[in-house]
Amino acid sequence: MRRDNKPQNYNFDKILRAFRNKTKRDGKLEKVREKQYYEKPAQRKQRLLNAAKRRAKKQTSEAKLRPLRHGGK
């Protein structure tokens, strides 16, 4: 099979978006940001606890908004 010798048209925005999504999935950027400053163990524990509280609060508020389902009658 022959290949055409045409130059490739790379869309920079598309490549950049793919790179950002890939690094976000890998979690490498988050690791770099975490390592940027030292965080005391107590601060880390408090940050994780607050994040868990926010998730729980969001989950309960979303549950309140969902309509109740009644079975079959």
C-alpha positions as CSV (number, residue, x, y, z in Angstrom):
1,M,0.0,0.0,0.0
2,R,1.3,3.4,-0.9
3,R,1.1,6.4,1.4
4,D,0.4,9.8,0.2
5,N,3.1,12.3,0.9
6,K,0.6,15.0,1.9
7,P,1.4,16.9,5.1
8,Q,-0.9,15.9,8.0
9,N,-3.3,18.6,9.2
10,Y,-3.1,18.4,13.0
11,N,-5.6,20.4,14.9
12,F,-3.7,21.8,17.8
13,D,-6.8,22.4,19.9
14,K,-7.9,18.8,19.4
15,I,-4.5,17.4,20.4
16,L,-4.3,19.7,23.4
17,R,-7.8,18.7,24.6
18,A,-6.8,15.0,24.2
19,F,-3.6,15.6,26.2
20,R,-5.5,17.4,29.0
21,N,-8.0,14.6,29.3
22,K,-5.3,12.0,29.3
23,T,-3.4,13.7,32.1
24,K,-6.5,14.2,34.0
25,R,-7.4,10.5,33.8
26,D,-3.9,9.5,34.8
27,G,-4.0,11.8,37.9
28,K,-0.4,13.0,37.3
29,L,-1.3,16.7,37.5
30,E,-3.0,16.2,40.8
31,K,0.0,14.4,42.1
32,V,2.3,17.3,41.1
33,R,0.0,19.8,42.7
34,E,-0.1,17.7,45.9
35,K,3.7,17.6,46.0
36,Q,4.1,21.3,45.4
37,Y,3.6,22.2,49.0
38,Y,4.0,20.1,52.2
39,E,0.8,19.2,53.8
40,K,0.8,18.1,57.4
41,P,-0.9,14.7,58.1
42,A,-3.6,16.4,60.2
43,Q,-4.4,18.9,57.4
44,R,-4.6,16.0,54.9
45,K,-6.9,14.1,57.1
46,Q,-9.1,17.2,57.6
47,R,-9.2,17.9,53.8
48,L,-10.3,14.4,53.0
49,L,-12.9,14.5,55.8
50,N,-14.3,17.8,54.4
51,A,-14.4,16.3,50.9
52,A,-16.3,13.3,52.2
53,K,-18.8,15.6,54.0
54,R,-19.3,17.6,50.8
55,R,-19.9,14.4,48.8
56,A,-22.4,13.2,51.4
57,K,-24.2,16.5,51.5
58,K,-24.4,16.6,47.7
59,Q,-25.7,13.0,47.6
60,T,-28.5,13.7,50.1
61,S,-29.5,16.9,48.3
62,E,-29.7,15.1,45.0
63,A,-31.8,12.3,46.7
64,K,-34.3,14.9,47.9
65,L,-34.7,16.2,44.4
66,R,-35.4,12.8,42.8
67,P,-39.1,11.9,42.6
68,L,-40.3,9.0,44.7
69,R,-41.2,5.9,42.8
70,H,-44.2,4.0,43.9
71,G,-44.5,0.3,43.1
72,G,-47.0,-0.9,40.5
73,K,-50.4,0.6,41.7
